[in-house]
């Protein structure tokens, strides 16, 4: 599960029904419903408990199965192969599934609250859970394995039709199914792993900072490209780690080719490694050739995941260009539309370095269909395609994408890399680390199996990643090392990192001398050179319609450079020759932030901090319901203006109850500070021992959560009010520690007159 990297307020939703993107944080609903109730979250304090040392990864697509079958090992929908243990698909007959889908507005919020209550009851479990009409996708951490096992047990026994009351209004085309047929989570493939001391930089660090349960449109985002119905009709074959390994072993022994059936009467046809594609085709003829297929191995994950670890390709000769991306300089583009750098082949000889699986070069999975499937489906039509991802969830949709484009022989690894490494660890075809989306970041292959003390002297030999600048072996991903253009994770070694203030990913290497987020350290001459190069890059992306987004990005940067030049010319700004490196996420200097301030990377106790905790000032007292306004550490580059916009008086929100004095000031073009209310208090980062951040609901959004009825402004139902407020609240630091020992306060209290 990937985290949202930017500080954007989520889209607002009407309060009459829960938003499809509603997000709850533990205990917040109760606090909002009754702010006066006693709660450890109400007043900032220091928490003390055992750290989380176990993680469970799981997912489930809600697909129909034949309710007459004794087990989910059935084929349905024309082409879907259900795994033998039913690991990926719920035991739902068609009638129950349709009933759930027709009443999802009723059941999804109930499932959301059920997950929050269950996790809190089992020892304050933390993590991320996505719930959708198409399924569930989650990763959770707990203090002990007993809590994890109890969670899996209760989920396995959960029955939608007995746990929740049926809707008051039944859809006209629906009938209420019998209890016992709503076991949404039965037979899930629960992947449990430990959190060892060497996975964390501090004994108090934990995999996740908090619990978030979110209702979404898709449990794996494809931008609507693949729906649950597409999975039922088009999904490829799910194969076990043993079968996956066996195919790769056979392909390696036969030059990348395997028999279409493992039980071929003619047996395997051996192909010499030195023959190549043409030689093998010449030798495999007639009946035998028809029974052989070339294996093509595709990594469904994102580029930064592939960079630190991947499967080794079994001698494939298939020509698959690296996916052409908009970040490449189109001046090197040939008439075929691919860049010169992109025309590298997968071909290798017996004495060449191992070839990694094909990397589709995607930043997010939603780009997989457009970046890879649409361009290379013709190349893959007569191949045996094997796909893999971390846990198997992305492959379900990725295989459907390829099969919808006419590729018949598509299989994917059941349980993903996780299950394969449990069986084969470092002795298999997977080399390097496996990215996990929590504070462990990435695990070695041997971390997935139970073992005694092991010798790590050969650790360096397993490094497959390379520094993007010097190309030396390096595989340490960090939330602090982001491309300054797209904020994609990159690999950059400590030596190269120290020599640069900003970094560029592989897609944006041609922009590295022109595109910078922070301009305060550049002279007028340097800025003029940047402007010229940015303009050249902009003009080179042709035709404009096909590159409108990248051209827009470059135009905005040109305008930013022109604004900075104007500031220097009129004397309103000066060149800062000693400008420090700044965090690409929060924009603070490296004296304040080490770059690990977002997503699952976020933690309160930075490993780079040099201060003494005993000398820190205590956190200022704050409680739910307190009124706040932008404070001393409010960063407008990251958080936006601290003032209400002058156009706010013209909006519908302002007409629903804005204070008359504020309304008058705005009409007179006077600046008015934003004001808001604290709705939750919690820990800023993973494993935090202090409640050092607050969730604030700003007044301008509070007005949007109300509506008029009979001339009065009110909320329709308490639950609607809670969901809307939580949806619009934003997180700010309240005493979070900076690297220099400073307490950071993005907001401050408004003291009554």
C-alpha positions in Angstrom: 0.0 0.0 0.0 1.4 3.2 -1.1 1.1 6.4 1.0 -0.1 9.8 -0.2 3.0 11.8 -0.5 1.7 15.4 -0.8 0.1 17.6 1.7 -3.2 18.1 0.0 -6.6 18.4 1.6 -8.8 15.5 0.4 -11.8 16.3 -1.7 -14.9 17.4 0.2 -17.9 15.2 0.3 -21.6 15.8 1.1 -22.6 14.9 4.6 -25.8 13.1 3.6 -23.8 9.9 2.9 -20.3 8.7 3.7 -17.7 9.7 1.1 -16.1 7.0 -1.0 -12.8 8.3 0.3 -13.8 8.7 4.0 -10.9 8.0 6.3 -11.0 7.3 10.0 -8.2 7.5 12.5 -8.5 5.6 15.8 -10.8 7.0 18.4 -11.5 10.2 16.4 -15.1 9.5 15.8 -15.8 9.1 19.5 -13.9 12.2 20.4 -15.9 14.3 17.9 -19.2 12.9 19.0 -18.4 13.7 22.6 -15.4 16.0 23.0 -15.9 16.0 26.8 -15.4 12.3 27.2 -12.3 11.1 29.0 -9.7 9.8 26.6 -5.9 9.5 26.5 -6.0 11.3 23.2 -7.6 14.5 24.7 -4.6 15.9 26.4 -1.0 15.7 25.1 0.9 13.2 27.2 3.6 10.5 27.0 2.6 7.0 26.1 4.3 3.9 27.4 3.7 0.4 26.0 5.5 -2.4 24.2 6.5 -1.7 20.5 4.9 -3.6 17.7 7.0 -6.5 16.5 4.7 -8.5 14.2 3.1 -7.6 10.8 0.3 -9.2 8.8 -0.3 -8.6 5.1 -3.6 -9.6 3.5 -6.0 -8.9 0.7 -9.3 -10.3 -0.7 -11.2 -9.6 -3.9 -14.9 -10.0 -3.4 -15.8 -12.3 -6.4 -18.7 -14.7 -6.8 -18.2 -18.4 -6.4 -20.5 -21.4 -7.0 -22.5 -21.7 -3.8 -23.0 -25.4 -4.5 -19.2 -26.1 -4.5 -17.7 -27.6 -1.4 -14.6 -25.4 -1.7 -13.6 -22.3 -3.6 -11.4 -24.4 -5.9 -13.7 -23.8 -8.8 -13.6 -22.1 -12.2 -16.1 -19.4 -12.9 -16.7 -16.4 -15.1 -15.3 -18.1 -18.1 -11.6 -17.9 -17.3 -10.9 -17.2 -13.6 -8.9 -19.9 -11.8 -9.5 -19.9 -8.1 -6.4 -21.0 -6.1 -6.7 -24.3 -4.3 -6.7 -22.7 -0.8 -9.1 -19.9 -1.8 -6.4 -17.5 -0.8 -7.5 -14.5 -2.8 -11.3 -14.8 -3.2 -14.2 -14.6 -0.8 -16.7 -17.4 -0.3 -19.7 -15.5 -1.7 -22.5 -16.9 -3.8 -23.7 -14.7 -6.5 -26.9 -13.6 -4.6 -24.9 -12.5 -1.6 -22.4 -10.6 -3.6 -25.1 -8.7 -5.5 -26.9 -7.9 -2.3 -23.6 -6.5 -0.8 -22.9 -4.5 -4.0 -26.5 -3.1 -4.2 -26.2 -1.9 -0.6 -22.6 -1.0 -0.4 -23.4 2.5 1.0 -24.9 0.7 4.0 -22.3 -2.0 4.5 -18.9 -0.2 3.7 -19.1 2.3 6.6 -20.1 -0.6 8.9 -17.1 -2.6 7.8 -14.9 0.5 8.4 -16.1 0.9 11.9 -15.9 -2.8 12.5 -12.2 -2.8 11.5 -11.4 0.2 13.8 -13.1 -1.4 16.8 -11.5 -4.8 16.2 -8.0 -3.3 15.9 -8.4 -1.2 19.0 -9.8 -4.1 21.0 -6.9 -6.4 20.1 -4.2 -4.2 21.6 -4.2 -1.0 19.6 -3.1 -2.5 16.3 -1.8 -0.1 13.7 -1.5 0.0 10.0 -3.4 0.7 6.8 -6.7 -0.9 5.6 -8.5 -0.1 2.3 -12.1 -1.2 1.9 -14.0 -1.1 -1.3 -16.9 -2.7 -3.0 -14.4 -4.9 -4.8 -12.5 -6.1 -1.7 -10.2 -5.4 1.2 -6.4 -4.7 1.2 -4.5 -4.3 4.5 -1.2 -4.4 6.4 -1.4 -4.3 10.2 1.2 -4.5 13.1 0.7 -5.7 16.6 2.6 -6.0 19.9 2.4 -9.8 19.9 1.7 -12.7 17.6 -1.3 -13.6 19.7 -3.0 -10.4 18.7 -2.3 -11.0 15.1 -3.6 -14.5 15.2 -6.8 -13.5 17.1 -7.4 -10.8 14.4 -7.1 -13.4 11.6 -9.4 -15.8 13.5 -12.1 -13.2 14.0 -11.9 -12.1 10.4 -12.1 -15.7 9.2 -15.3 -16.2 11.2 -16.9 -12.9 10.3 -20.2 -13.1 8.5 -21.6 -9.9 7.0 -25.2 -11.2 7.3 -25.1 -12.0 11.0 -22.7 -9.3 12.2 -24.7 -6.3 10.7 -28.4 -5.5 10.5 -29.8 -5.4 7.0 -30.6 -2.1 5.4 -33.9 -0.5 6.2 -34.6 0.0 2.5 -33.9 -3.1 0.3 -33.0 -2.6 -3.4 -36.0 -3.6 -5.5 -34.0 -6.2 -7.4 -32.5 -7.7 -4.2 -33.6 -10.4 -1.8 -32.0 -10.9 1.7 -29.6 -13.9 1.6 -29.5 -16.5 4.3 -27.0 -16.0 7.2 -23.8 -17.9 6.8 -23.2 -16.9 3.2 -21.6 -13.6 4.0 -18.1 -14.8 5.0 -16.2 -12.1 3.2 -12.8 -12.9 4.7 -12.8 -16.7 4.8 -9.6 -18.5 3.7 -7.5 -15.3 3.2 -3.8 -15.9 2.6 -2.5 -14.2 5.8 1.2 -13.4 5.4 2.7 -12.8 8.8 6.3 -11.6 9.4 8.4 -10.4 12.3 9.9 -7.1 13.0 13.5 -7.8 14.0 15.7 -5.3 15.9 17.9 -4.8 12.8 14.8 -3.6 10.8 14.4 -0.5 13.0 16.8 2.3 13.9 15.3 2.7 17.3 13.7 0.3 19.8 10.6 2.4 19.9 10.1 2.6 16.1 7.2 0.7 14.8 6.1 -0.3 11.3 3.2 2.2 11.3 2.5 5.5 13.1 -1.2 4.9 13.5 -4.3 3.1 12.3 -6.1 4.3 9.2 -9.1 2.6 7.7 -10.2 4.1 4.4 -13.1 3.5 2.0 -11.9 3.7 -1.5 -13.1 3.1 -5.1 -10.4 0.4 -5.7 -8.2 -1.6 -3.3 -5.5 -1.3 -6.0 -5.8 1.9 -8.0 -6.0 1.5 -11.7 -7.8 4.7 -12.4 -10.9 2.7 -13.3 -9.1 0.7 -16.0 -10.0 -2.7 -14.3 -13.2 -3.4 -12.5 -14.1 -6.5 -10.4 -16.1 -7.9 -13.3 -12.9 -7.7 -15.4 -11.2 -9.9 -12.9 -13.9 -12.5 -13.0 -13.7 -12.7 -16.8 -10.1 -12.0 -17.7 -7.7 -12.7 -14.8 -4.7 -14.9 -15.6 -3.8 -18.2 -13.9 -2.6 -18.0 -10.3 0.4 -20.4 -9.8 2.1 -21.6 -6.6 5.7 -20.6 -5.7 6.8 -24.2 -6.5 5.2 -24.1 -10.0 6.6 -20.6 -10.6 10.1 -21.8 -9.6 9.8 -24.9 -11.7 9.0 -22.9 -14.8 11.9 -20.6 -14.3 14.2 -23.6 -13.7 13.1 -25.3 -16.9 13.4 -22.0 -18.8 16.9 -21.4 -17.5 18.0 -24.9 -18.7 16.4 -24.4 -22.1 17.5 -20.9 -23.1 14.3 -19.2 -21.9 11.9 -21.7 -23.5 9.5 -24.2 -21.8 7.0 -26.8 -22.9 3.4 -25.5 -22.9 2.5 -28.5 -20.8 4.7 -29.9 -18.0 3.4 -33.3 -19.1 4.4 -33.0 -22.7 4.8 -36.5 -24.3 7.9 -35.3 -26.2 9.6 -34.0 -23.0 11.5 -30.7 -22.9 13.4 -29.5 -25.9 16.8 -28.3 -24.9 18.0 -25.1 -26.5 21.6 -24.1 -26.3 22.4 -20.8 -24.5 24.6 -19.7 -27.4 22.0 -20.3 -30.2 19.9 -17.2 -29.4 16.4 -16.7 -30.7 17.0 -17.4 -34.4 19.0 -20.5 -33.7 16.4 -21.9 -31.3 13.6 -21.2 -33.7 15.5 -23.0 -36.5 16.1 -26.1 -34.4 12.6 -26.3 -32.8 10.4 -27.1 -35.7 7.2 -28.8 -36.6 5.3 -30.5 -33.8 7.9 -29.8 -31.1 8.0 -26.1 -31.8 4.3 -25.8 -31.4 4.6 -27.1 -27.9 7.3 -24.6 -26.8 7.0 -21.1 -25.6 9.4 -18.4 -24.6 9.1 -17.3 -21.0 8.8 -13.5 -20.4 9.1 -12.4 -16.8 7.4 -9.1 -15.9 7.8 -7.2 -12.6 4.4 -5.5 -11.9 5.8 -3.3 -9.1 7.0 0.3 -9.3 10.5 1.3 -10.5 11.9 2.0 -7.0 10.8 -1.4 -5.9 12.4 -3.1 -8.9 15.6 -1.2 -8.4 16.5 -2.8 -5.1 15.4 -6.4 -5.9 13.9 -8.5 -8.6 13.7 -11.9 -10.2 16.4 -12.9 -12.6 15.1 -13.5 -16.2 15.7 -17.0 -17.5 17.7 -16.3 -20.7 14.9 -14.5 -22.5 15.7 -13.0 -26.0 12.5 -11.1 -26.3 13.0 -7.5 -27.4 11.2 -5.3 -24.8 12.3 -1.7 -24.8 12.3 0.0 -21.4 9.1 1.9 -21.3 9.4 5.3 -22.9 8.6 8.0 -20.3 7.7 11.6 -20.5 10.8 12.5 -18.4 13.1 11.5 -21.2 14.5 14.2 -23.5 12.6 13.8 -26.8 15.6 15.3 -28.7 16.9 11.7 -28.7 13.7 10.2 -30.0 13.7 8.3 -33.3 11.0 7.9 -35.8 9.5 4.9 -34.0 8.6 7.0 -31.0 11.1 5.3 -28.6 14.1 7.1 -27.3 17.6 5.9 -28.1 18.2 4.9 -24.5 15.0 2.9 -24.6 16.1 0.5 -27.3 18.1 -1.8 -25.1 17.3 -5.5 -25.6 16.6 -8.2 -23.1 19.0 -10.4 -25.1 21.9 -11.9 -23.3 24.5 -14.6 -23.9 25.7 -17.4 -21.5 28.6 -15.3 -20.2 26.8 -12.0 -19.7 25.5 -10.6 -16.4 22.1 -11.9 -15.2 19.2 -10.1 -16.8 16.6 -8.7 -14.4 12.9 -9.2 -15.1 11.2 -6.6 -17.3 10.7 -3.3 -15.5 7.7 -1.5 -16.9 9.1 1.8 -15.4 5.9 2.8 -13.6 5.8 5.4 -10.8 2.4 4.1 -9.7 0.5 0.9 -10.6 -2.3 3.0 -12.3 0.2 3.6 -15.1 0.8 -0.1 -15.8 -1.8 -0.4 -18.5 -0.9 2.8 -20.4 2.9 2.6 -19.9 3.4 -1.1 -20.6 0.3 -3.2 -21.7 -0.8 -0.8 -24.4 2.7 -0.6 -26.0 4.0 -4.2 -25.7 0.9 -6.4 -25.9 1.7 -7.4 -29.5 5.2 -8.4 -28.6 3.9 -10.7 -25.8 1.0 -12.4 -27.6 2.9 -15.7 -28.4 4.9 -15.8 -25.2 4.4 -17.4 -21.8 4.1 -14.4 -19.5 4.9 -14.7 -15.8 4.1 -11.8 -13.5 4.9 -11.1 -9.9 4.5 -8.4 -7.2 5.0 -8.2 -3.5 2.0 -10.0 -2.2 0.0 -10.9 -5.3 -2.7 -8.3 -5.2 -1.5 -6.1 -8.1 -0.9 -9.1 -10.4 -4.6 -10.0 -10.2 -5.5 -6.8 -12.1 -2.3 -6.7 -14.1 -2.9 -10.1 -15.6 -6.5 -9.0 -16.5 -5.1 -6.0 -18.3 -2.9 -8.2 -20.5 -5.6 -10.8 -21.2 -8.0 -8.1 -22.2 -5.5 -7.2 -24.9 -5.5 -10.7 -26.3 -2.5 -12.3 -24.5 -3.7 -15.8 -23.7 -0.8 -17.4 -21.6 -0.6 -15.1 -18.5 0.2 -16.5 -15.1 1.1 -14.8 -11.8 2.8 -15.8 -8.6 0.3 -16.7 -5.8 1.2 -14.9 -2.6 3.8 -12.8 -4.5 7.4 -12.4 -3.6 6.5 -12.8 0.1 5.4 -16.5 -0.3 8.2 -17.3 -2.8 10.9 -16.1 -0.4 9.4 -18.0 2.5 10.1 -21.2 0.5 13.3 -20.4 -1.4 14.8 -17.3 0.4 18.2 -16.4 -1.1 18.5 -19.7 -2.9 15.9 -18.9 -5.5 15.7 -16.7 -8.6 14.9 -13.5 -6.6 17.9 -11.3 -5.9 18.2 -8.2 -3.8 15.7 -6.8 -1.3 12.0 -6.8 -1.2 10.3 -3.4 -0.6 7.6 -3.4 2.2 5.5 -0.4 2.7 6.2 0.2 6.4 9.2 1.5 8.4 11.1 -1.7 7.8 11.4 -0.3 4.2 13.0 -3.4 2.6 13.8 -6.9 3.7 16.5 -9.4 2.6 15.3 -12.7 1.1 16.3 -14.6 4.2 14.2 -12.3 6.4 11.0 -14.1 5.2 12.0 -17.5 6.6 12.4 -18.8 10.2 16.1 -19.1 10.9 18.9 -19.1 13.5 21.7 -16.6 13.6 23.1 -16.3 10.1 26.3 -15.1 8.7 25.9 -11.8 6.8 29.4 -11.6 5.3 28.0 -12.1 1.8 25.4 -9.3 2.2 27.2 -7.0 -0.3 27.1 -9.7 -3.0 23.3 -9.6 -2.9 23.0 -5.9 -3.7 21.4 -5.4 -7.1 20.6 -1.6 -6.8 22.9 1.1 -8.0 23.4 4.8 -7.1 21.8 6.9 -9.8 24.8 9.2 -9.9 28.0 7.1 -9.6 26.5 3.6 -10.4 28.2 2.0 -7.4 26.2 -0.9 -5.7 23.6 0.7 -3.3 20.1 -0.4 -2.2 19.1 1.8 0.7 15.8 3.5 -0.1 14.9 6.5 2.1 12.0 8.8 2.2 14.5 11.7 2.2 15.9 10.8 -1.2 13.2 11.9 -3.7 13.3 13.2 -7.2 12.8 17.0 -7.0 10.5 16.9 -10.1 8.1 14.0 -9.4 9.0 13.0 -5.8 9.7 9.4 -6.8 12.0 7.4 -4.6 15.6 7.1 -5.9 18.8 5.3 -4.9 21.6 7.7 -4.2 24.7 6.8 -2.1 25.7 9.0 0.9 28.7 10.4 -1.0 26.7 11.6 -3.9 23.9 12.8 -1.7 26.2 15.1 0.2 27.5 16.7 -3.1 24.0 17.7 -4.2 21.1 19.7 -2.8 18.4 18.2 -5.1 18.2 14.9 -6.9 16.6 13.7 -10.1 15.2 10.2 -11.0 16.1 8.3 -14.1 13.1 9.7 -15.9 14.2 13.2 -15.3 18.0 13.0 -15.7 17.9 15.3 -18.7 16.3 17.9 -16.5 19.0 17.8 -13.8 20.7 21.0 -14.9 17.5 23.0 -15.3 14.8 22.0 -12.9 15.1 22.8 -9.2 12.5 23.2 -6.5 14.5 25.6 -4.3 15.9 28.6 -6.1 17.3 30.8 -3.3 20.9 29.8 -3.9 21.1 30.6 -7.6 22.5 33.8 -9.1 20.8 35.7 -11.9 23.1 34.2 -14.5 22.4 30.6 -13.3 18.7 31.3 -13.3 18.9 32.6 -16.9 20.6 29.5 -18.0 17.9 27.4 -16.3 15.2 29.4 -18.1 16.8 28.8 -21.5 17.3 25.1 -20.9 13.7 24.7 -19.6 12.4 26.4 -22.7 14.4 24.1 -24.9 13.1 21.1 -23.1 9.5 22.5 -23.4 9.8 23.0 -27.1 11.3 19.6 -27.7 8.2 17.8 -26.5 6.2 17.5 -29.7 3.5 17.1 -30.7 2.2 19.3 -27.8 -1.1 17.3 -27.5 0.7 14.1 -26.6 2.9 15.8 -24.1 0.6 18.4 -22.6 1.2 17.4 -18.9 5.0 17.5 -19.1 4.9 20.8 -21.1 2.6 22.2 -18.4 5.1 21.2 -15.7 8.0 22.9 -17.6 5.9 26.1 -18.2 5.2 26.4 -14.5 8.8 26.0 -13.6 9.8 28.7 -16.2 7.3 31.1 -14.6 8.8 30.2 -11.2 12.3 31.1 -12.4 11.0 34.4 -14.0 9.4 35.4 -10.7 12.6 34.7 -8.8 14.6 36.7 -11.4 12.2 39.6 -10.9 12.6 39.4 -7.1 16.4 39.6 -7.4 16.2 42.5 -9.9 14.0 44.7 -7.8 15.9 43.9 -4.6 13.1 42.2 -2.7 15.2 39.1 -2.4 18.9 38.2 -2.2 21.0 35.2 -3.3 21.7 32.9 -0.4 25.1 31.6 -1.0 25.0 29.4 2.1 21.6 27.9 1.4 21.1 24.6 3.2 19.6 21.5 1.7 15.9 21.4 2.2 13.3 18.6 2.6 11.4 18.1 -0.7 8.3 17.2 1.3 7.9 19.8 4.1 10.4 22.3 2.6 12.2 22.7 6.0 16.0 23.0 6.1 18.0 19.9 7.0 18.7 21.5 10.4 15.0 21.0 11.1 13.9 17.9 9.0 15.8 14.8 7.9 13.4 14.2 5.1 11.5 11.4 6.9 8.4 13.4 7.5 5.8 11.7 5.3 3.9 8.5 4.9 5.1 5.5 6.8 8.6 7.0 6.9 7.3 9.6 9.4 8.6 9.2 13.0 9.2 11.4 16.0 12.6 10.3 17.1 14.9 11.0 14.1 17.9 8.7 13.9 19.9 11.8 12.9 18.9 13.9 15.9 21.8 15.2 18.0 19.9 16.8 20.9 19.4 15.5 24.4 15.8 14.6 25.1 16.2 15.5 28.8 16.8 19.1 27.9 13.7 19.5 25.7 10.9 21.7 26.9 7.6 19.8 27.6 4.9 20.0 25.0 2.4 22.8 25.5 -1.0 21.5 26.8 -3.8 21.2 24.3 -7.1 19.4 24.3 -9.8 18.5 21.8 -12.1 21.5 21.3 -9.3 24.1 21.7 -9.3 27.0 19.1 -6.1 27.5 17.1 -4.6 29.6 14.3 -1.4 29.3 12.2 1.6 29.3 14.5 5.3 30.1 14.6 6.4 27.2 12.4 3.7 27.5 9.8 5.4 27.0 6.4 3.5 28.6 3.6 5.4 26.7 0.9 4.1 23.5 2.3 0.8 24.4 4.0 -0.4 27.4 1.9 -1.3 30.8 3.1 -2.1 31.4 6.8 -4.8 33.9 5.7 -8.3 33.4 4.4 -8.5 34.2 0.7 -10.1 37.5 -0.1 -12.6 35.8 -2.5 -13.9 33.6 0.4 -16.8 36.1 0.9 -18.2 35.2 -2.5 -18.3 31.4 -1.9 -21.3 29.5 -0.8 -19.4 28.4 2.3 -19.1 32.0 3.5 -22.8 32.6 3.2 -23.7 29.8 5.6 -22.6 31.5 8.8 -19.2 33.4 8.5 -18.6 35.8 11.3 -19.8 39.3 10.4 -16.5 41.0 11.4 -14.5 38.6 9.4 -16.8 39.1 6.4 -16.4 42.9 6.7 -12.6 42.7 6.9 -12.4 40.4 3.8 -14.7 42.8 1.9 -12.3 45.6 2.8 -9.3 43.6 1.5 -7.9 43.2 5.1 -6.0 40.0 5.9 -7.7 37.6 8.2 -5.9 34.7 9.9 -7.4 31.3 9.5 -9.0 29.9 12.6 -9.9 26.3 13.5 -10.7 23.7 16.1 -8.6 20.8 17.4 -10.5 17.6 16.8 -7.9 15.0 17.6 -4.5 14.7 19.3 -2.0 11.9 18.5 1.6 11.0 17.9 3.3 12.6 14.9 5.3 9.5 13.9 5.8 5.8 14.1 6.6 4.6 17.6 6.2 8.0 19.1 6.2 8.2 22.8 4.5 11.6 22.8 1.2 13.0 21.5 2.9 15.7 19.4 0.5 16.5 16.6 -3.1 17.7 16.3 -5.8 17.3 13.7 -7.5 20.7 13.0 -10.7 21.5 11.3 -10.6 25.0 9.8 -13.7 27.2 10.1 -14.1 27.7 6.4 -14.5 23.9 5.9 -16.7 23.6 9.0 -19.3 25.8 7.2 -19.3 23.3 4.3 -20.2 20.5 6.6 -23.5 22.2 7.5 -26.6 22.7 5.6 -29.7 24.8 6.0 -33.1 23.4 6.8 -36.1 25.5 7.8 -33.8 28.5 7.9 -31.4 27.0 10.4 -27.9 25.6 9.9 -27.4 22.1 11.4 -26.0 18.6 10.8 -28.5 16.0 9.7 -27.1 13.1 11.8 -24.3 12.8 14.3 -22.5 10.1 12.3 -22.6 12.3 9.2 -21.1 15.1 11.2 -18.3 13.0 12.5 -17.4 11.5 9.1 -17.4 15.0 7.5 -15.3 16.6 10.1 -12.7 13.8 10.1 -12.6 13.9 6.3 -11.8 17.6 6.3 -9.4 17.8 9.3 -5.7 18.3 8.6 -2.7 17.2 10.6 -0.2 19.7 12.1 2.8 19.4 14.4 2.3 20.3 18.0 5.6 19.9 19.7 7.1 17.4 17.3 10.9 17.3 17.7 13.1 18.8 15.0 16.7 17.6 14.4 18.1 20.5 16.3 16.0 19.8 19.4 13.4 22.5 18.7 9.8 21.8 19.4 7.8 22.6 16.2 4.3 24.1 16.4 2.5 24.6 13.0 -0.4 26.1 14.9 -0.9 28.0 18.2 -3.7 28.4 20.7 -6.2 31.3 20.4 -6.4 32.6 24.0 -9.8 34.2 24.9 -9.8 37.9 25.5 
